[in-house]
Amino acid sequence: MNFNRTVRVWHRWLGLAFTLAVLANFVAMAVVGEPPAWITYSPLAPLALIIPSGMYMFFQRSPV
């Protein structure tokens, strides 16, 4: 497996983790009102990794 493919796979899994963290945040806000800080800030960890991997893929030369 080459590096580009590995980055794409990780980017997809991080996107899933980010989506689930955001959904958990909305559910917690609906149920509890003011969610705990760890739920509020949980989407930031995957987002911090999605941004560099997305930029890496953006600047890669696409096959023609």
Protein Blocks (a to p, Z undefined) as FASTA:
>chain_A
ZZklmmmmmmmmmmmmmmmmmmmmmmmmmmnopacfklmmmmmmmmmmmmmmmmmmmmpc
cdZZ
